């Protein structure tokens, strides 16, 4: 079971890295858009204050999204669920296991956005 914990920790670290990369990419995109709009907008605007407000709003939204995403993705519980399903039905195929995983994640997710994604994923696999 120690090997499973290590693998689940590696998955959690990958999720954290993805979240950090997403935040960075979003910030870079906002920076780029702000520079583009500085050229278009009238010269009299105070860009520093607007820029700070936009950055703060982006940070808040990303923190909320990544926090809710991390709460929703609980790999140890998913793993335990799939192991119990495999014990009850040893003849399950990989496709059936993926469908069960997506259904579990759909039911377990607190975010409407993630529930919708998981529902679409398991329906596509049928």
ChimeraX attribute file (.defattr): number of C-alpha atoms within 10 A of each C-alpha:
attribute: neighborCount
match mode: 1-to-1
recipient: residues
	/A:1	6
	/A:2	7
	/A:3	8
	/A:4	11
	/A:5	12
	/A:6	11
	/A:7	14
	/A:8	16
	/A:9	14
	/A:10	12
	/A:11	13
	/A:12	16
	/A:13	12
	/A:14	12
	/A:15	16
	/A:16	14
	/A:17	12
	/A:18	13
	/A:19	19
	/A:20	14
	/A:21	12
	/A:22	14
	/A:23	18
	/A:24	12
	/A:25	12
	/A:26	16
	/A:27	17
	/A:28	12
	/A:29	12
	/A:30	16
	/A:31	15
	/A:32	12
	/A:33	11
	/A:34	16
	/A:35	13
	/A:36	11
	/A:37	12
	/A:38	13
	/A:39	9
	/A:40	9
	/A:41	10
	/A:42	9
	/A:43	9
	/A:44	6
	/A:45	10
	/A:46	9
	/A:47	15
	/A:48	9
	/A:49	10
	/A:50	12
	/A:51	15
	/A:52	11
	/A:53	12
	/A:54	16
	/A:55	16
	/A:56	12
	/A:57	12
	/A:58	16
	/A:59	15
	/A:60	11
	/A:61	13
	/A:62	18
	/A:63	14
	/A:64	12
	/A:65	15
	/A:66	18
	/A:67	12
	/A:68	15
	/A:69	18
	/A:70	15
	/A:71	13
	/A:72	18
	/A:73	17
	/A:74	15
	/A:75	17
	/A:76	14
	/A:77	13
	/A:78	17
	/A:79	14
	/A:80	11
	/A:81	15
	/A:82	17
	/A:83	14
	/A:84	12
	/A:85	14
	/A:86	14
	/A:87	11
	/A:88	10
	/A:89	10
	/A:90	10
	/A:91	9
	/A:92	13
	/A:93	11
	/A:94	9
	/A:95	12
	/A:96	14
	/A:97	15
	/A:98	15
	/A:99	20
	/A:100	18
	/A:101	18
	/A:102	22
	/A:103	19
	/A:104	19
	/A:105	23
	/A:106	23
	/A:107	13
	/A:108	17
	/A:109	20
	/A:110	15
	/A:111	14
	/A:112	10
	/A:113	12
	/A:114	18
	/A:115	20
	/A:116	12
	/A:117	13
	/A:118	21
	/A:119	17
	/A:120	14
	/A:121	16
	/A:122	20
	/A:123	11
	/A:124	9
	/A:125	11
	/A:126	8
